[in-house]
Amino acid sequence: MTRILSDIGSPADLATLTPKQMEQLADEIRERIITVVSKNGGHLASNLGVVELTMALHRVFDFRNDRLLWDVGHQCYVHKLLTGRDADFDSLRQAGGISGFPSTAESEYDLFDVGHAGTAIATAVGLARGDSALKRASRVVALVGDASIVNGVAFEGLNQAGTLKRQFLVVLNDNSMGISKTQGALASHLARFRVSSRYEDVKAKLHTLLPKVPLVGRSMVDVLGHLKEGLKTTVSPHQAFERLGFLYIGPLDGHDLPHLIAMLELLKDVSHPVLLHVHTEKGRGCRFASKDPCAFHSPGRLKIDGESASIIKSERKSWTSAFADAVIRVAEDDARVYALTAAMPDGTGLAKVRQRLPERVLDCGIAESCTVDTAAGMARAGLRPLVAIYSTFLQRAFDQVFQEVVLQRLPVGFCIDRAGLVGGDGAVHHGYLDLSFLRCFQNMVVMAPADEPELNECLRFGLKLDVPFAIRYPRDTVPDPFGPPLPFELGRSRVMRDGPDATILAYGSEVTHALEAANTLAGEDLFVTVVNARFAKPIDETMVTAAIMRRRPVITVEDHSTTGGFGSAVLETANRLGLPTESVVCLGLAAEEFYAHGSRAGQLAQAGIDAAGIATAARRALQSQRDAATVDTAAIANRIRQTLAAVREGAVPAQETTARRGGKTRGKS
């Protein structure tokens, strides 16, 4: 059988395919995705679920001119394969390869670099209004998942979209991950195009098409429907969306290509907002992914054995797993401790906590702001909530952290996973801003452990505080313990090794790399002090003073932006204390650079904050100090020679030279 996918250079090639060839292409796409993800890691189940839907959209619309907006974006692999990127697909998520998310640098078909949920509808509204204002004839489609549509920004976008007087299509991809089984049936009056001039024609076609769609039957007007666990209503879905100004169609079988194509053809030119509800199966066509779509949502590399697969895991323990164990311990010791997350129980480790303490874990869905506010309410009631959120997603709750937590001086703990560089997910998921905004908050204590024993200690310490606190840790494995655990003291650092030549002030996970760099330098007869800073706020003023007053190079290192991070805190402290800062060098993530997808190790090297980069920075700082000392000595010697020469030549009286040196001249009183 001749393969089809390799001949698809652009979506226009779909127009020539027969229905049977389209089915074959869908199978080839699934096979391609499974093969590459098993090797590179990535998002598996979600992409397998949207194969037919993506093919149908590209068959009906011309997205060189029309607009396709992806919500979250991790389900865009099929889209990439259909838009000329099949030849490069083996490089998915690899350094120098194609991104696992939409990328404007890769293709004209990608309109935004996107990796956060809830944004597609609002940006689509902006595109629709912009195109209309510029008299550009283009259709707009936003593809949104069932988890994303309950996000607050998505609802704000729906509210805005309902006011449009033009074509606007939202496709709701319902993969049943959290949606109750559809009850009742769908009748013709759910497809009421009340304001469409094509009403009669559309109505006739709907009567023909809809009875053939699975999950469809008779009246659904009295159905008690809801979207996900968090969107419950006493009216049916079509009424909920039509109250927002949309005409609701669905649910359709998202794997029935002919009916999907026919329905999209029917809807593509309707001149008012439409929501098309499509029911898909996450992990479709892959037995192990469809059986456990949560585990195979973003599984990393896989070992596939027939129709089963196992996730290839590191033999070393991850920070996420260490955090889960730490939470279990403190929660079992303190009945006030509750853990919250925003739709990431697996990614944050709280799924493990929930297995042990099911009543003490709350998943608020893709609603970071709501999650933080809920934690604030729990804290006000007397509990000690821990909010586990990725660094990149905590940015979405900045205002709530301030208004409902910090301003109220509530003891909420923020446990920040994926802090710093994250590897294959790339720029949309790096966590390099949390220190810069958390340090701004009054009374906020900001910590970072260097190993697992310290993670346990700083979590226990944080729970003793009566103010908000934050703990950050990377997407990485924990190092071997650096020694017996030492209790945390507010604003106190820990010296890991001592040396006279320079001082490295390392924050959090960078302690490991700093110690490795120190070992390397010791082999070159350069001996440096390594300090485990522990705190970015309050910072250890005694430590900063001692490091700077040694008059040797001081190097700060962090897995965070150099703007507003730990290094900035050191410089601010030195300035406040009146200490010189010429000897301070700050290492971290470049403030004006986006770090592309690849391995975390490669990204750390690129940023110069791995062991080799730190050692290089130390050598340069030491050499610069030696050069400066040599220049100063040479300049002084040169000035002395010039002065002596001038005296010999009589250009400067000897007594004046003596006076300049602070001495006395003979013969004068």
C-alpha positions as CSV (number, residue, x, y, z in Angstrom):
1,M,0.0,0.0,0.0
2,T,1.4,3.4,-1.0
3,R,1.9,5.7,1.9
4,I,0.0,9.0,1.8
5,L,1.5,11.2,4.5
6,S,4.9,11.6,2.9
7,D,3.1,13.2,-0.1
8,I,1.2,15.8,1.9
9,G,3.1,19.0,1.4
10,S,0.3,21.3,2.5
11,P,-3.4,21.0,3.5
12,A,-4.4,21.7,-0.1
13,D,-3.4,18.1,-0.9
14,L,-6.2,16.8,1.3
15,A,-8.7,18.0,-1.3
16,T,-7.7,15.3,-3.8
17,L,-8.1,12.4,-1.3
18,T,-11.0,9.9,-1.4
19,P,-12.8,9.1,1.9
20,K,-10.9,5.8,2.0
21,Q,-7.6,7.6,1.5
22,M,-8.5,10.0,4.3
23,E,-9.0,7.1,6.6
24,Q,-5.7,5.7,5.6
25,L,-4.0,9.0,6.2
26,A,-5.5,9.2,9.7
27,D,-4.0,5.8,10.5
28,E,-0.6,6.9,9.2
29,I,-0.7,10.1,11.2
30,R,-1.4,8.2,14.4
31,E,1.4,5.7,13.7
32,R,3.8,8.6,13.0
33,I,2.9,10.4,16.3
34,I,3.2,7.3,18.4
35,T,6.6,6.5,16.9
36,V,8.1,9.9,17.4
37,V,6.6,10.6,20.9
38,S,7.8,7.2,22.1
39,K,11.3,8.3,21.1
40,N,11.3,12.0,22.0
41,G,8.5,12.3,24.6
42,G,5.7,14.7,24.2
43,H,1.9,14.9,24.3
44,L,0.4,11.7,23.1
45,A,-3.2,11.0,24.0
46,S,-4.5,14.4,23.2
47,N,-3.0,14.4,19.7
48,L,-4.3,11.0,18.9
49,G,-7.8,12.2,19.8
50,V,-7.9,15.1,17.3
51,V,-6.7,13.4,14.1
52,E,-9.9,13.4,12.2
53,L,-11.0,16.8,13.6
54,T,-7.8,18.4,12.5
55,M,-8.0,16.8,9.1
56,A,-11.6,17.9,8.6
57,L,-10.7,21.5,9.6
58,H,-7.9,21.7,7.1
59,R,-10.0,20.0,4.4
60,V,-12.8,22.7,4.7
61,F,-10.9,25.8,5.6
62,D,-7.9,27.4,3.9
63,F,-5.8,28.5,6.9
64,R,-3.3,30.4,4.8
65,N,-6.0,33.0,4.7
66,D,-8.4,31.8,7.3
67,R,-7.5,31.9,11.0
68,L,-6.9,28.8,13.2
69,L,-6.3,29.4,16.9
70,W,-5.1,26.6,19.2
71,D,-6.0,26.6,22.8
72,V,-3.1,25.3,24.9
73,G,-1.4,24.1,21.7
74,H,-0.1,20.7,22.8
75,Q,-2.6,19.0,20.5
76,C,-1.2,20.6,17.4
77,Y,1.0,17.6,16.2
78,V,-1.5,16.6,13.5
79,H,-1.7,20.2,12.3
80,K,2.1,20.2,12.0
81,L,2.1,17.0,9.9
82,L,-0.5,18.4,7.6
83,T,1.3,21.8,7.1
84,G,4.6,20.6,5.6
85,R,6.5,19.5,8.7
86,D,6.4,15.7,8.4
87,A,10.0,15.6,7.2
88,D,11.1,17.3,10.3
89,F,8.8,15.6,12.7
90,D,11.5,13.3,14.0
91,S,13.1,16.3,15.6
92,L,10.0,17.1,17.7
93,R,11.0,18.8,21.0
94,Q,14.7,18.3,20.3
95,A,17.3,21.1,20.2
96,G,17.2,22.8,16.8
97,G,14.0,20.8,15.9
98,I,10.4,21.6,15.7
99,S,8.5,22.7,18.8
100,G,5.8,20.7,20.6
101,F,3.6,23.7,20.5
102,P,2.5,26.1,17.7
103,S,5.5,28.2,16.6
104,T,5.3,31.3,14.5
105,A,8.9,30.7,13.5
106,E,8.0,27.4,11.9
107,S,5.0,28.1,9.7
108,E,2.6,30.6,8.4
109,Y,-0.1,28.3,9.7
110,D,0.9,29.0,13.3
111,L,-0.4,32.4,14.4
112,F,0.7,32.4,18.1
113,D,3.4,30.7,20.2
114,V,1.0,29.3,22.7
115,G,1.2,26.9,25.7
116,H,-1.3,28.3,28.3
117,A,-5.0,27.3,28.3
118,G,-8.0,29.6,27.9
119,T,-6.5,32.1,25.4
120,A,-7.7,31.0,22.0
121,I,-11.2,32.4,22.0
122,A,-10.2,35.9,23.2
123,T,-7.3,36.1,20.7
124,A,-9.6,34.8,18.0
125,V,-12.1,37.6,18.8
126,G,-9.2,40.1,18.4
127,L,-8.3,38.6,15.0
128,A,-11.9,38.7,13.9
129,R,-12.3,42.3,14.8
130,G,-9.0,43.2,13.3
131,D,-9.7,41.5,10.0
132,S,-13.2,43.1,9.8
133,A,-11.7,46.5,10.5
134,L,-9.1,46.0,7.7
135,K,-11.8,44.6,5.3
136,R,-10.0,41.3,5.1
137,A,-12.2,38.4,4.1
138,S,-11.0,35.6,6.4
139,R,-12.9,33.1,8.5
140,V,-11.9,32.5,12.2
141,V,-11.8,29.2,14.0
142,A,-10.8,28.6,17.6
143,L,-10.2,25.0,18.7
144,V,-10.8,24.6,22.5
145,G,-10.6,21.6,24.8
146,D,-13.3,20.7,27.4
147,A,-10.8,21.5,30.2
148,S,-9.8,24.8,28.7
149,I,-13.3,26.2,28.2
150,V,-14.0,26.3,31.9
151,N,-11.0,28.7,32.3
152,G,-12.0,32.2,33.3
153,V,-10.3,33.8,30.3
154,A,-12.1,31.4,27.9
155,F,-15.5,32.6,29.4
156,E,-14.5,36.2,29.0
157,G,-13.6,35.4,25.4
158,L,-17.0,33.8,24.9
159,N,-18.7,36.8,26.3
160,Q,-16.8,39.1,23.9
161,A,-17.4,36.8,20.9
162,G,-21.1,36.8,21.4
163,T,-21.2,40.4,20.3
164,L,-19.7,39.7,16.9
165,K,-21.8,40.3,13.8
166,R,-19.7,38.1,11.5
167,Q,-18.5,34.5,11.0
168,F,-16.9,33.1,14.1
169,L,-16.6,29.4,14.9
170,V,-15.5,27.8,18.2
171,V,-14.9,24.1,18.1
172,L,-15.3,22.5,21.5
173,N,-13.2,19.3,21.6
174,D,-14.9,17.2,24.3
175,N,-12.8,14.1,25.0
176,S,-14.8,13.0,28.0
177,M,-12.0,13.4,30.4
178,G,-14.3,15.2,32.8
179,I,-17.6,15.5,31.1
180,S,-20.6,13.4,32.2
181,K,-22.1,11.1,29.7
182,T,-24.4,12.9,27.3
183,Q,-28.0,12.3,28.3
184,G,-31.1,12.5,26.0
185,A,-30.8,13.3,22.4
186,L,-30.4,16.1,19.9
187,A,-33.3,17.4,17.8
188,S,-33.5,19.8,14.9
189,H,-34.3,22.8,17.1
190,L,-30.8,22.8,18.6
191,A,-29.6,24.0,15.2
192,R,-31.7,27.2,15.0
193,F,-29.9,29.8,13.0
194,R,-32.3,32.5,14.0
195,V,-30.4,35.4,12.5
196,S,-29.0,33.7,9.5
197,S,-30.2,34.6,6.0
198,R,-29.5,30.9,5.1
199,Y,-31.8,29.6,7.9
200,E,-34.1,27.6,5.7
201,D,-31.3,26.0,3.7
202,V,-29.3,25.2,6.8
203,K,-32.3,23.8,8.6
204,A,-33.0,21.4,5.7
205,K,-29.5,20.2,5.6
206,L,-29.3,19.7,9.4
207,H,-32.5,17.6,9.3
208,T,-30.6,15.3,6.8
209,L,-27.2,15.2,8.5
210,L,-27.8,15.2,12.2
211,P,-29.9,12.0,12.6
212,K,-26.8,10.2,11.2
213,V,-24.4,11.5,13.8
214,P,-23.7,9.1,16.8
215,L,-24.8,10.4,20.2
216,V,-27.7,12.2,18.6
217,G,-31.4,11.4,18.8
218,R,-34.6,13.2,19.9
219,S,-35.1,16.2,22.1
220,M,-32.3,17.5,24.3
221,V,-34.1,20.7,25.5
222,D,-34.7,19.3,29.0
223,V,-31.3,17.7,29.4
224,L,-29.4,18.5,32.6
225,G,-26.0,18.9,30.8
226,H,-22.8,20.3,32.0
227,L,-19.2,20.8,30.7
228,K,-16.5,19.3,32.9
229,E,-17.0,19.0,36.7
230,G,-16.8,22.8,37.1
231,L,-19.4,23.9,34.6
232,K,-22.7,22.8,35.9
233,T,-26.0,24.3,34.8
234,T,-29.7,23.7,35.1
235,V,-30.1,24.2,31.4
236,S,-28.9,22.2,28.5
237,P,-25.5,23.0,26.9
238,H,-27.1,24.8,23.9
239,Q,-29.0,27.1,26.1
240,A,-25.9,27.9,28.1
241,F,-23.9,28.9,25.0
242,E,-26.8,30.6,23.3
243,R,-27.3,32.8,26.3
244,L,-23.8,34.0,25.5
245,G,-24.7,34.8,21.9
246,F,-23.7,31.5,20.2
247,L,-25.7,29.0,18.2
248,Y,-24.9,25.6,19.6
249,I,-24.5,22.5,17.4
250,G,-23.6,19.1,18.7
251,P,-22.3,16.9,20.0
252,L,-20.9,15.3,16.9
253,D,-18.8,12.2,16.6
254,G,-15.3,13.7,16.3
255,H,-14.0,10.6,14.5
256,D,-16.6,10.5,11.7
257,L,-14.7,12.3,9.0
258,P,-17.5,12.5,6.3
259,H,-20.0,14.0,8.8
260,L,-17.4,16.3,10.3
261,I,-16.5,17.6,6.9
262,A,-20.1,18.0,5.9
263,M,-21.0,19.9,9.0
264,L,-18.0,22.2,8.8
265,E,-18.9,23.0,5.2
266,L,-22.4,23.8,6.4
267,L,-21.1,26.1,9.2
268,K,-18.1,27.8,7.7
269,D,-19.9,30.8,6.3
270,V,-22.6,31.3,8.9
271,S,-22.4,35.1,9.7
272,H,-22.7,34.9,13.5
273,P,-20.9,33.1,16.3
274,V,-21.3,29.3,16.4
275,L,-20.1,26.7,18.8
276,L,-19.6,23.2,17.4
277,H,-19.4,20.6,20.1
278,V,-17.4,17.6,19.0
279,H,-17.0,14.4,21.0
280,T,-13.6,12.7,20.7
281,E,-11.7,9.9,22.4
282,K,-8.4,10.8,23.9
283,G,-5.8,8.3,22.8
284,R,-7.9,7.1,19.9
285,G,-6.2,4.3,17.9
286,C,-3.7,3.4,20.6
287,R,-4.9,0.8,23.1
288,F,-2.6,1.8,25.9
289,A,-3.2,5.5,25.5
290,S,-6.9,5.3,25.3
291,K,-7.0,2.9,28.3
292,D,-5.1,5.4,30.5
293,P,-5.2,8.8,28.8
294,C,-4.0,10.6,31.9
295,A,-0.8,8.6,32.2
296,F,-0.1,8.9,28.5
297,H,-1.1,12.6,28.2
298,S,2.6,13.7,28.3
299,P,4.5,10.6,29.2
300,G,8.1,11.2,28.1
301,R,9.8,8.4,26.2
302,L,8.1,5.1,25.9
303,K,9.0,1.4,25.6
304,I,6.3,-0.1,23.4
305,D,5.6,-3.8,23.5
306,G,2.7,-4.7,21.1
307,E,-0.4,-3.0,22.4
308,S,1.1,-2.1,25.7
309,A,3.7,0.4,26.7
310,S,5.7,1.6,29.7
311,I,7.1,5.0,30.4
312,I,10.9,5.1,30.5
313,K,11.6,6.8,33.8
314,S,14.9,8.0,35.3
315,E,16.4,5.7,38.0
316,R,16.8,8.8,40.1
317,K,14.0,10.4,42.1
318,S,12.4,13.6,40.7
319,W,11.9,16.8,42.6
320,T,8.1,16.4,42.0
321,S,8.1,12.9,43.6
322,A,10.2,14.2,46.5
323,F,7.7,17.0,47.0
324,A,4.8,14.6,47.0
325,D,6.5,12.5,49.7
326,A,7.2,15.6,51.7
327,V,3.5,16.8,51.5
328,I,2.3,13.3,52.7
329,R,4.6,13.5,55.7
330,V,3.6,17.0,56.8
331,A,-0.1,16.4,56.1
332,E,-0.1,13.3,58.2
333,D,1.5,15.3,61.0
334,D,-0.8,18.3,60.7
335,A,-4.5,17.9,60.0
336,R,-4.7,21.6,58.9
337,V,-2.5,20.9,55.8
338,Y,-4.4,20.7,52.5
339,A,-3.0,20.6,49.0
340,L,-4.5,22.4,46.0
341,T,-3.6,22.4,42.3
342,A,-5.0,23.7,39.0
343,A,-5.6,20.7,36.8
344,M,-2.1,19.3,37.3
345,P,-2.4,16.6,40.0
346,D,-0.1,14.3,38.1
347,G,2.4,16.9,37.0
348,T,2.7,18.4,40.5
349,G,2.8,15.0,42.4
350,L,-0.5,15.6,44.2
351,A,-2.0,12.5,42.5
352,K,0.3,10.5,44.7
353,V,-0.8,12.5,47.8
354,R,-4.5,12.0,46.8
355,Q,-4.0,8.3,46.7
356,R,-2.8,8.4,50.4
357,L,-5.0,11.3,51.6
358,P,-7.9,11.7,49.1
359,E,-9.9,14.2,51.3
360,R,-6.9,16.5,51.6
361,V,-6.3,17.3,47.9
362,L,-8.4,19.7,45.8
363,D,-8.1,20.1,42.0
364,C,-9.7,23.3,40.9
365,G,-9.2,22.7,37.2
366,I,-7.5,25.1,34.8
367,A,-8.2,28.0,37.0
368,E,-5.1,29.2,38.7
369,S,-6.6,32.5,40.0
370,C,-9.5,30.6,41.5
371,T,-7.1,28.1,43.0
372,V,-5.2,30.8,44.9
373,D,-8.4,32.5,46.0
374,T,-9.7,29.2,47.3
375,A,-6.5,28.6,49.2
376,A,-6.9,32.1,50.7
377,G,-10.3,31.3,52.0
378,M,-9.1,28.0,53.5
379,A,-6.3,29.9,55.2
380,R,-8.7,32.4,56.6
381,A,-10.8,29.6,58.0
382,G,-7.7,28.2,59.8
383,L,-6.3,25.6,57.5
384,R,-2.7,25.6,56.1
385,P,-3.1,25.3,52.3
386,L,-0.3,24.4,50.0
387,V,-0.8,25.5,46.4
388,A,1.2,23.4,43.9
389,I,1.4,25.1,40.5
390,Y,4.0,25.2,37.8
391,S,6.0,28.4,37.8
392,T,4.8,29.3,34.3
393,F,1.2,29.0,35.4
394,L,1.6,30.8,38.7
395,Q,2.1,34.0,36.6
396,R,-1.6,33.7,35.8
397,A,-2.6,34.3,39.4
398,F,-0.3,37.3,40.2
399,D,-3.1,39.5,41.3
400,Q,-4.7,36.9,43.5
401,V,-1.4,36.1,45.2
402,F,-1.2,39.8,46.2
403,Q,-4.8,40.8,46.9
404,E,-6.2,37.7,48.6
405,V,-3.0,36.3,50.2
406,V,-0.2,38.8,50.7
407,L,-2.4,41.8,51.5
408,Q,-4.2,39.7,54.1
409,R,-1.0,38.2,55.5
410,L,-2.4,34.7,55.2
411,P,-0.2,31.7,55.6
412,V,-0.6,30.1,52.2
413,G,2.3,28.1,50.9
414,F,3.2,28.2,47.1
415,C,5.0,25.1,46.0
416,I,6.4,26.0,42.6
417,D,7.2,23.1,40.3
418,R,9.0,23.4,36.9
419,A,10.9,26.5,38.2
420,G,13.6,27.5,35.7
421,L,14.4,25.7,32.5
422,V,12.0,22.8,31.6
423,G,13.5,21.1,28.6
424,G,11.3,19.9,25.8
425,D,8.3,22.1,26.4
426,G,10.4,25.1,25.7
427,A,9.7,28.8,25.9
428,V,6.0,28.6,26.7
429,H,6.7,26.6,29.9
430,H,10.0,27.9,31.3
431,G,9.6,29.2,34.8
432,Y,12.0,32.2,35.0
433,L,9.8,35.0,36.4
434,D,8.6,33.7,39.8
435,L,11.4,35.2,41.9
436,S,11.1,38.6,40.3
437,F,7.4,39.0,41.2
438,L,7.3,37.1,44.5
439,R,10.2,39.1,45.9
440,C,8.1,42.2,45.4
441,F,5.4,41.1,47.8
442,Q,5.5,42.3,51.4
443,N,6.0,39.6,54.0
444,M,6.5,36.9,51.4
445,V,9.2,34.4,52.3
446,V,10.9,32.9,49.2
447,M,13.0,29.7,49.6
448,A,14.7,27.1,47.4
449,P,16.1,23.7,48.7
450,A,19.3,22.2,47.4
451,D,18.4,18.5,48.0
452,E,15.5,16.4,49.2
453,P,16.3,16.7,52.9
454,E,16.3,20.5,52.5
455,L,12.9,20.3,50.7
456,N,11.5,18.5,53.7
457,E,13.0,21.0,56.1
458,C,11.9,24.2,54.2
459,L,8.4,22.8,53.8
460,R,8.2,22.2,57.6
461,F,9.7,25.6,58.2
462,G,7.2,27.3,55.9
463,L,4.3,25.8,57.7
464,K,5.5,27.3,61.0
465,L,5.3,30.8,59.5
466,D,2.3,33.1,59.9
467,V,2.9,34.8,56.5
468,P,2.9,33.5,52.9
469,F,5.9,31.5,51.7
470,A,7.1,30.0,48.4
471,I,9.3,27.1,47.6
472,R,10.7,26.6,44.1
473,Y,12.3,23.5,42.5
474,P,13.0,22.4,39.0
475,R,11.8,19.7,36.5
476,D,14.8,17.5,37.3
477,T,16.1,14.7,39.5
478,V,17.1,15.4,43.1
479,P,20.8,15.2,43.8
480,D,22.3,12.9,46.4
481,P,22.0,14.5,49.8
482,F,24.8,16.9,50.7
483,G,24.9,15.8,54.3
484,P,22.6,15.5,57.2
485,P,19.6,17.9,57.0
486,L,20.0,21.2,58.8
487,P,16.9,23.1,60.0
488,F,16.0,26.3,58.1
489,E,16.4,29.6,60.0
490,L,14.7,32.6,58.5
491,G,17.0,34.4,56.1
492,R,20.1,32.3,56.9
493,S,22.3,30.7,54.3
494,R,24.6,27.6,54.6
495,V,28.3,27.4,53.6
496,M,28.9,24.2,51.7
497,R,32.7,24.5,51.3
498,D,35.3,27.2,51.9
499,G,38.0,28.6,49.7
500,P,40.0,31.9,49.5
501,D,39.9,32.7,45.8
502,A,36.3,33.5,45.1
503,T,32.8,33.0,46.4
504,I,29.9,31.4,44.6
505,L,26.4,32.2,46.0
506,A,24.1,29.5,44.6
507,Y,20.4,29.4,44.9
508,G,18.3,26.2,45.0
509,S,19.1,23.5,42.5
510,E,22.2,25.5,41.3
511,V,24.0,24.4,44.5
512,T,24.7,21.1,42.7
513,H,26.3,22.8,39.7
514,A,28.3,25.2,41.9
515,L,29.8,22.4,43.9
516,E,30.7,20.5,40.7
517,A,32.3,23.7,39.4
518,A,34.3,24.1,42.6
519,N,35.6,20.6,42.3
520,T,36.8,21.4,38.7
521,L,38.4,24.6,39.8
522,A,40.2,22.9,42.7
523,G,42.0,20.7,40.1
524,E,43.4,24.0,38.8
525,D,44.5,25.2,42.2
526,L,41.7,27.6,42.4
527,F,39.7,27.3,45.6
528,V,36.3,28.8,46.0
529,T,33.7,29.1,48.7
530,V,30.3,27.8,47.8
531,V,27.3,29.1,49.7
532,N,23.8,27.6,49.6
533,A,21.7,30.7,49.8
534,R,18.4,29.0,50.7
535,F,16.5,32.3,50.8
536,A,15.9,34.9,48.1
537,K,13.8,36.8,50.6
538,P,14.7,37.7,53.2
539,I,18.3,37.4,52.0
540,D,21.2,36.7,54.4
541,E,22.8,40.1,54.9
542,T,25.6,38.6,56.9
543,M,26.4,36.2,54.1
544,V,26.4,39.0,51.4
545,T,28.6,41.3,53.6
546,A,31.1,38.5,54.3
547,A,31.4,37.5,50.6
548,I,31.9,41.1,49.3
549,M,34.3,42.2,52.0
550,R,36.7,39.4,51.2
551,R,37.6,41.6,48.2
552,R,37.5,38.6,45.9
553,P,35.1,37.8,43.0
554,V,31.5,37.0,44.1
555,I,29.4,35.0,41.6
556,T,25.7,34.6,42.1
557,V,24.0,31.7,40.2
558,E,20.3,30.9,39.7
559,D,18.0,29.1,37.4
560,H,15.9,32.3,36.9
561,S,16.1,35.5,35.0
562,T,19.0,37.8,35.9
563,T,16.4,40.6,36.1
564,G,14.8,40.7,39.5
565,G,16.1,37.3,40.7
566,F,18.4,36.2,43.4
567,G,21.4,38.0,41.9
568,S,19.4,41.2,41.9
569,A,18.6,40.6,45.5
570,V,22.3,40.3,46.4
571,L,23.1,43.6,44.5
572,E,20.2,45.4,46.2
573,T,21.3,44.2,49.6
574,A,24.9,45.3,48.9
575,N,23.7,48.7,47.8
576,R,21.5,49.1,50.9
577,L,24.4,48.2,53.2
578,G,26.8,50.5,51.3
579,L,29.0,47.7,50.1
580,P,30.9,47.8,46.8
581,T,29.5,45.7,44.0
582,E,32.3,45.8,41.4
583,S,33.3,42.3,42.2
584,V,29.8,40.8,41.8
585,V,29.0,38.8,38.7
586,C,25.4,37.5,38.3
587,L,24.7,34.3,36.3
588,G,21.2,33.3,35.3
589,L,18.8,33.3,32.4
590,A,19.4,36.1,29.9
591,A,16.8,38.8,30.4
592,E,16.3,39.3,26.6
593,E,16.5,35.7,25.4
594,F,13.8,33.0,24.9
595,Y,15.3,29.5,25.4
596,A,14.1,27.1,22.8
597,H,13.0,23.5,23.4
598,G,15.7,20.9,23.9
599,S,17.2,19.0,26.8
600,R,17.3,20.8,30.2
601,A,21.0,20.0,30.4
602,G,21.5,21.7,27.0
603,Q,19.5,24.7,28.1
604,L,21.5,25.0,31.3
605,A,24.7,25.0,29.3
606,Q,23.4,27.5,26.9
607,A,22.6,29.8,29.8
608,G,26.0,29.3,31.3
609,I,24.6,28.0,34.6
610,D,25.8,24.4,34.5
611,A,29.0,23.3,36.2
612,A,31.2,24.2,33.2
613,G,29.6,27.6,32.8
614,I,30.0,28.5,36.4
615,A,33.6,27.4,36.4
616,T,34.3,29.5,33.3
617,A,32.6,32.5,34.9
618,A,34.8,32.1,38.0
619,R,38.0,31.9,35.9
620,R,37.1,35.0,34.0
621,A,36.2,36.9,37.2
622,L,39.5,35.9,38.8
623,Q,41.5,36.9,35.6
624,S,39.7,40.2,35.4
625,Q,40.6,41.0,39.0
626,R,44.2,40.0,38.4
627,D,44.3,42.2,35.3
628,A,42.8,45.1,37.1
629,A,45.4,44.7,39.9
630,T,48.2,44.6,37.3
631,V,46.9,47.7,35.6
632,D,46.6,49.6,38.9
633,T,50.1,48.6,39.9
634,A,51.5,49.6,36.5
635,A,49.7,52.9,36.6
636,I,51.1,53.8,40.0
637,A,54.6,52.8,38.9
638,N,54.2,54.9,35.8
639,R,53.1,57.9,37.7
640,I,56.0,57.6,40.1
641,R,58.5,57.4,37.1
642,Q,56.9,60.5,35.5
643,T,57.1,62.5,38.7
644,L,60.7,61.5,39.3
645,A,61.6,62.4,35.8
646,A,59.9,65.8,36.1
647,V,61.9,66.5,39.3
648,R,65.2,65.6,37.7
649,E,64.3,67.9,34.8
650,G,63.3,70.8,37.2
651,A,59.8,70.9,35.9
652,V,58.5,70.3,39.4
653,P,60.3,71.8,42.5
654,A,61.4,69.1,44.9
655,Q,59.8,70.8,47.8
656,E,56.4,70.7,46.0
657,T,56.9,67.0,45.3
658,T,57.6,66.5,49.0
659,A,54.6,68.5,50.0
660,R,52.4,66.4,47.7
661,R,53.6,63.3,49.5
662,G,52.5,64.9,52.8
663,G,56.1,65.7,54.0
664,K,57.8,68.9,55.1
665,T,60.4,71.1,53.2
666,R,63.6,72.3,54.8
667,G,64.2,75.9,55.5
668,K,60.5,76.8,55.8
669,S,58.3,77.2,58.8
